[in-house]
Amino acid sequence: MRMDANLTRILKPPVFPSGTNIPMQWTMLADWLPKQFPVDYEEFVRIYGSGLVDGFIVVFTPFSRIEGAQMAYRAGKILDLARRLRDPLYPFPLYPEPSGALPWGTTDNGDTLFWVTEGSPEQWTVRVSRSRSSEFADYPLGLTGFLAGILDGALRCSFFPADFPSSCPTFVALDSPE
């Protein structure tokens, strides 16, 4: 699935995106990560790079120079912790289990945003797991469809604060320009 066309209208891309990719680098990711990601995510990384969505959501990228936003580092740490706390905080399969949840972001509140890796990467959907709770919500959308829906108000996540999103969502690059 392609990147949601509404996202760049709602969330202006940075002038100087950072933590973006060179196509060949996608094949040189950590061994435990998937060999393919959803196309909309690869496009998000190319257009936005590493950054903070409206002061609340960090989307991990494979190429960020900041550990807190680097896919292999952050997703690995989250999965390690989730496996240790498995019951009752994570009552669903974790990547690389079949249909396992693979983290792609976090919120300022500590919620984790996952892909449910069922089927091909183009079929992966979004799961939001509430911080310090076994509650989670599933959305039948890809990453950019989820972000566009949340930012334009078409979707709500009861775990997110009432003042998110803002009336004029912003994207702030986390790395310095490359």
C-alpha positions, 0 to 999 in steps of 0.5 A: 500500500502506498503512503496515504496521500492525505498525510503530507497535506495534514503533516508538512514534511520537514525541509531537511529530513534526517535519518532517511535512507539510501535504497541499498541500506534497506537490505543491510538492516539488523538480521532479526528485522524483517527483510521487507517493510510496508511500502508506505513506511519506506516512503514515510522514512524517505519523505519525513525521516526521523522525527516527532509527530505533533510533539507526541509520536516518535516513528522509528526509522532504520537510519536514525542516528539517535538510539531512541528513534532507531528501529533496530535499537528501540524495537529490540529493547521494547520486544525484549522487555515485552517478552519479560513482562509477557503476561499480562501486559502483552497478551498477543504474539510478539515478532518474530512469532507468526502475526507477531507485533513489531514496534514502529513507534512510541508516544510521549505517554509510553504507549507502543505502536506496533505492526501486526505482521500478519500476511505480506508487509502490505497487509500489516495493520496497526496496534496501539498498546497502552503504557503499563496496561494490557489494553490495546486497540487495533486499526485496520490500516497501515502506518501512514493511514493510521497517522493521517486518520489520527491527525485529521480527527477521522480516528481516535485512540482512547489512550491518547490525550484529549489535546492530541492532535493539535489543530495544526500538526507538526513534524520535527526532525530528531537528527540534524540534517545529513 
